Amino acid sequence: MFKRISLFILTNLAIMVALSVIYAALTALGVLDASRAFGSYGPLMIMSALFGFGGAFISLAISKWIAKWTTGAKVIDAPRNDTERWLVDTVARHANRVGIKMPEVAVYDSPDMNAFATGATRNSSLVAVSTGLLQQMQRSEVDAVLGHEIAHVANGDMVTLTLLQGVLNTFVIFFSEIIGRLIDATMRGRDDERSGPGVGYWVTTMVARLVLGLFAAVIVAWFSRRREFRADQGGASLAGKDAMINALRRLNRSEESHLPDAVAAFGITPRPSRFGGLFRSHPPIEERIRALQSV
């Protein structure tokens, strides 16, 4: 728990410091007019995009490092046994079929059956599986799970999700600022000549970011559920429909995912949402099985 909290704080602090430096540099170069920042929508949109896309892409760029650190995943540089050798060969076979470069292959110690893929690009990715999955699944089922993860990489799901998150972050920041300014101006009146934002601005902006952020989270979760259906179809194409369905059935009988929050959305085993179906990153496994059966 302490490790997760420390990672969250340090990651966000690093992102905010980096973006603040970039923003200050753009202001010094005259790209942004700091003196008119509260009176011009152009600089506001640039600032919103900078922070919105900047945070999303920095998270993507360090996603493999975060995944390895939070799960303790060990990359297989040289297979030490038959299982590791088969694992690397299977990933290589799937990667070759979909036309991507060989991902890093890793194993992490966890009793639950799970696997995930992440990485900044299709040709710089990581596929990791749990020891529980290797121990409790047949090889044909593991083959299908690996195909599912390779399909995520080949479909560019990580990059697409990052672009979507960046767009949504940008509009959340932009419109919360606009709403905050309008409410602040209404509360202060036209005759108030004080410079800078008032209390109304700060309170309204924070509330607006929370509300708009919830709407953005619903959209991201919806896209995440769509990509799971596509990855299941990819796994079925690479390893066989029956193998993919059998793997999902076995996952449906497994325990709740224990993946860290930083990579939970990328795991094949879903984590129940505390806020209802709209915020689920994965569809129910029963729906995924029915979708495959209907193909």
VMD Tcl script that draws the C-alpha trace (Angstrom):
set ca {
  {0.00 0.00 0.00}
  {2.79 2.42 0.92}
  {4.51 1.61 -2.37}
  {1.35 2.46 -4.35}
  {0.78 5.74 -2.50}
  {4.42 6.77 -2.92}
  {4.32 5.96 -6.64}
  {1.10 7.93 -7.12}
  {2.46 11.00 -5.32}
  {5.86 10.93 -7.02}
  {4.42 10.35 -10.50}
  {1.92 13.18 -10.25}
  {4.50 15.50 -8.70}
  {6.94 14.77 -11.52}
  {4.26 15.37 -14.15}
  {3.14 18.67 -12.59}
  {6.74 19.91 -12.24}
  {7.54 19.00 -15.85}
  {4.42 20.67 -17.21}
  {4.96 23.75 -15.08}
  {8.47 24.12 -16.48}
  {7.15 23.78 -20.05}
  {4.38 26.29 -19.38}
  {6.85 28.76 -17.88}
  {9.16 28.34 -20.88}
  {6.32 28.97 -23.35}
  {5.31 32.07 -21.40}
  {8.89 33.39 -21.39}
  {9.14 32.81 -25.15}
  {5.94 34.75 -25.71}
  {3.89 31.78 -26.90}
  {1.55 32.35 -23.97}
  {0.73 35.81 -22.69}
  {0.66 35.38 -18.91}
  {-0.66 38.91 -18.36}
  {-3.76 38.10 -20.43}
  {-4.20 34.51 -19.29}
  {-7.53 35.32 -17.65}
  {-8.82 37.31 -20.58}
  {-7.98 35.25 -23.63}
  {-9.33 31.84 -24.61}
  {-6.41 31.09 -26.93}
  {-3.75 30.80 -24.22}
  {-6.27 28.98 -22.04}
  {-6.83 26.32 -24.70}
  {-3.07 25.94 -25.17}
  {-2.56 25.58 -21.43}
  {-5.45 23.08 -21.19}
  {-4.03 20.97 -24.04}
  {-0.55 21.15 -22.56}
  {-1.68 19.82 -19.21}
  {-4.36 17.51 -20.65}
  {-2.22 15.74 -23.24}
  {1.03 16.19 -21.33}
  {-0.11 14.21 -18.33}
  {-1.63 11.45 -20.48}
  {1.45 11.01 -22.67}
  {3.90 11.14 -19.79}
  {1.91 8.36 -18.13}
  {2.02 6.36 -21.38}
  {5.75 6.91 -21.80}
  {6.54 5.49 -18.36}
  {3.79 2.83 -18.42}
  {6.17 -0.13 -18.85}
  {8.38 1.07 -16.00}
  {5.36 1.60 -13.72}
  {3.95 -1.83 -14.62}
  {7.22 -3.60 -13.86}
  {7.74 -1.72 -10.60}
  {4.22 -2.06 -9.20}
  {3.78 -5.74 -10.08}
  {7.38 -6.85 -9.61}
  {7.31 -8.36 -13.11}
  {10.56 -9.99 -14.23}
  {11.35 -9.76 -17.94}
  {12.45 -13.06 -19.49}
  {15.79 -12.22 -21.09}
  {16.88 -15.84 -21.36}
  {14.30 -18.59 -20.71}
  {15.27 -20.67 -17.67}
  {12.82 -23.54 -18.16}
  {10.38 -25.09 -20.63}
  {7.46 -22.91 -19.50}
  {9.34 -19.67 -20.04}
  {10.65 -20.91 -23.38}
  {7.11 -21.79 -24.52}
  {5.83 -18.43 -23.27}
  {8.39 -16.45 -25.27}
  {7.89 -18.59 -28.39}
  {4.10 -18.17 -28.22}
  {4.30 -14.39 -27.87}
  {6.78 -14.29 -30.76}
  {4.44 -16.36 -32.94}
  {1.46 -14.09 -32.25}
  {3.51 -10.92 -32.71}
  {4.79 -12.18 -36.05}
  {1.25 -12.97 -37.23}
  {-0.07 -9.48 -36.46}
  {3.04 -7.72 -37.76}
  {4.49 -6.08 -34.66}
  {7.95 -6.22 -33.13}
  {8.56 -8.74 -30.40}
  {7.28 -7.37 -27.07}
  {9.10 -7.81 -23.80}
  {7.71 -10.89 -22.04}
  {7.50 -10.90 -18.25}
  {6.13 -12.99 -15.39}
  {4.97 -11.57 -12.07}
  {4.21 -13.40 -8.85}
  {0.48 -13.39 -8.06}
  {-2.02 -16.13 -7.16}
  {-4.82 -14.74 -9.35}
  {-5.10 -15.59 -13.03}
  {-4.30 -12.43 -14.93}
  {-2.24 -10.90 -17.73}
  {-1.77 -7.44 -19.17}
  {-0.08 -5.54 -21.98}
  {1.21 -2.00 -21.99}
  {3.77 0.20 -23.73}
  {4.16 3.52 -25.50}
  {3.92 2.10 -29.05}
  {2.94 -1.07 -30.91}
  {6.62 -1.87 -31.40}
  {7.73 -1.11 -27.85}
  {5.39 -3.08 -25.65}
  {5.32 -5.38 -22.66}
  {3.22 -8.52 -22.19}
  {3.14 -9.91 -18.66}
  {1.38 -12.91 -17.14}
  {0.86 -13.97 -13.53}
  {2.26 -17.14 -12.03}
  {-1.31 -18.03 -11.06}
  {-2.39 -17.98 -14.70}
  {0.48 -20.22 -15.77}
  {-0.22 -22.67 -12.97}
  {-4.02 -22.89 -13.26}
  {-4.64 -22.70 -17.02}
  {-4.01 -25.20 -19.76}
  {-1.53 -24.12 -22.40}
  {-4.23 -23.70 -25.04}
  {-5.99 -21.24 -22.71}
  {-2.79 -19.37 -21.91}
  {-2.19 -19.21 -25.66}
  {-5.56 -17.49 -26.08}
  {-4.85 -15.05 -23.25}
  {-1.53 -14.13 -24.86}
  {-3.34 -13.65 -28.16}
  {-5.79 -11.33 -26.40}
  {-2.92 -9.20 -25.06}
  {-1.11 -9.15 -28.40}
  {-4.37 -8.00 -30.01}
  {-4.44 -5.06 -27.58}
  {-0.94 -4.10 -28.74}
  {-1.67 -4.61 -32.44}
  {-4.88 -2.55 -32.19}
  {-2.93 0.32 -30.65}
  {-5.31 0.38 -27.69}
  {-2.84 1.99 -25.28}
  {-2.10 4.90 -27.64}
  {-5.76 5.35 -28.60}
  {-6.80 5.36 -24.95}
  {-4.10 7.94 -24.21}
  {-5.29 10.21 -27.06}
  {-8.87 9.93 -25.84}
  {-7.80 10.68 -22.28}
  {-5.78 13.67 -23.48}
  {-8.74 15.14 -25.41}
  {-11.06 14.65 -22.46}
  {-8.53 16.08 -19.99}
  {-8.15 19.14 -22.21}
  {-11.87 19.85 -22.36}
  {-12.32 19.19 -18.64}
  {-9.63 21.76 -17.81}
  {-10.83 24.25 -20.43}
  {-14.53 24.22 -19.62}
  {-14.01 24.13 -15.86}
  {-11.91 27.29 -16.23}
  {-14.62 28.93 -18.35}
  {-17.34 28.00 -15.86}
  {-15.21 29.23 -12.97}
  {-14.61 32.60 -14.64}
  {-18.28 33.09 -15.50}
  {-19.46 32.31 -11.97}
  {-16.72 34.47 -10.48}
  {-17.62 37.42 -12.73}
  {-21.32 37.04 -11.85}
  {-20.62 36.95 -8.13}
  {-18.27 39.95 -8.17}
  {-20.28 42.16 -10.51}
  {-19.12 44.45 -13.29}
  {-17.99 47.28 -11.02}
  {-15.50 45.17 -9.10}
  {-12.10 46.20 -10.44}
  {-9.99 43.79 -8.38}
  {-7.43 41.95 -10.46}
  {-7.13 38.19 -10.43}
  {-9.70 35.51 -9.68}
  {-11.83 35.49 -6.54}
  {-13.02 32.77 -4.21}
  {-15.96 31.97 -6.51}
  {-13.56 31.08 -9.30}
  {-11.51 28.64 -7.25}
  {-14.49 26.85 -5.69}
  {-16.46 26.63 -8.94}
  {-13.46 25.44 -10.94}
  {-12.75 22.61 -8.52}
  {-16.39 21.48 -8.50}
  {-16.64 21.73 -12.30}
  {-13.48 19.65 -12.76}
  {-14.89 16.98 -10.47}
  {-18.24 16.81 -12.29}
  {-16.77 17.00 -15.80}
  {-14.09 14.51 -14.79}
  {-16.80 11.99 -13.89}
  {-18.37 12.36 -17.34}
  {-14.93 11.91 -18.90}
  {-14.36 8.77 -16.83}
  {-17.62 7.30 -18.17}
  {-16.46 7.86 -21.75}
  {-13.03 6.33 -21.10}
  {-14.64 3.31 -19.41}
  {-17.00 2.85 -22.37}
  {-14.07 2.82 -24.79}
  {-12.17 0.44 -22.54}
  {-15.07 -2.03 -22.61}
  {-15.24 -1.84 -26.43}
  {-11.54 -2.62 -26.73}
  {-11.95 -5.75 -24.58}
  {-14.47 -7.20 -27.04}
  {-12.07 -6.49 -29.92}
  {-9.12 -8.04 -28.07}
  {-11.19 -11.16 -27.33}
  {-11.88 -11.50 -31.04}
  {-8.16 -11.04 -31.71}
  {-7.30 -13.75 -29.20}
  {-9.84 -16.06 -30.83}
  {-8.34 -15.37 -34.25}
  {-4.80 -16.11 -33.07}
  {-5.42 -19.10 -30.79}
  {-8.88 -20.38 -31.73}
  {-12.37 -19.38 -30.62}
  {-12.87 -22.40 -28.38}
  {-9.58 -21.74 -26.57}
  {-10.52 -18.08 -26.00}
  {-13.96 -19.00 -24.69}
  {-12.49 -21.66 -22.38}
  {-9.96 -19.14 -21.07}
  {-12.73 -16.63 -20.32}
  {-14.81 -19.30 -18.57}
  {-11.86 -20.19 -16.37}
  {-11.27 -16.49 -15.62}
  {-14.93 -16.16 -14.70}
  {-14.36 -18.67 -11.90}
  {-11.22 -16.93 -10.67}
  {-10.88 -14.50 -7.79}
  {-10.97 -10.73 -8.09}
  {-8.01 -9.13 -9.85}
  {-5.14 -8.10 -7.58}
  {-3.37 -5.96 -10.16}
  {-2.20 -2.56 -8.84}
  {-4.38 0.42 -9.72}
  {-1.82 1.72 -12.21}
  {-2.32 -1.26 -14.56}
  {-5.68 -2.71 -13.44}
  {-7.49 -1.42 -16.54}
  {-5.07 -3.35 -18.77}
  {-5.57 -6.73 -17.08}
  {-7.64 -9.42 -18.76}
  {-9.41 -10.24 -15.48}
  {-11.84 -7.42 -14.59}
  {-11.91 -5.57 -11.30}
  {-15.42 -4.79 -10.01}
  {-16.26 -1.09 -10.16}
  {-17.23 0.60 -6.91}
  {-19.41 3.06 -8.82}
  {-21.54 0.86 -11.08}
  {-21.43 -0.45 -14.63}
  {-20.80 2.92 -16.31}
  {-17.34 3.07 -14.74}
  {-16.32 -0.54 -15.44}
  {-13.15 -0.89 -17.52}
  {-14.20 -4.41 -18.59}
  {-17.54 -5.87 -19.67}
  {-18.85 -8.81 -17.61}
  {-17.13 -12.00 -18.74}
  {-20.51 -13.59 -19.54}
  {-21.12 -10.85 -22.13}
  {-17.68 -11.40 -23.62}
  {-18.34 -15.12 -23.97}
  {-21.72 -14.50 -25.62}
  {-20.12 -12.02 -28.02}
  {-17.54 -14.61 -29.10}
  {-20.16 -17.35 -29.44}
  {-22.21 -15.15 -31.75}
  {-19.29 -14.56 -34.14}
}
mol new
graphics top color blue
foreach p $ca { graphics top sphere $p radius 0.5 }
foreach p [lrange $ca 0 end-1] q [lrange $ca 1 end] { graphics top cylinder $p $q radius 0.2 }
display resetview
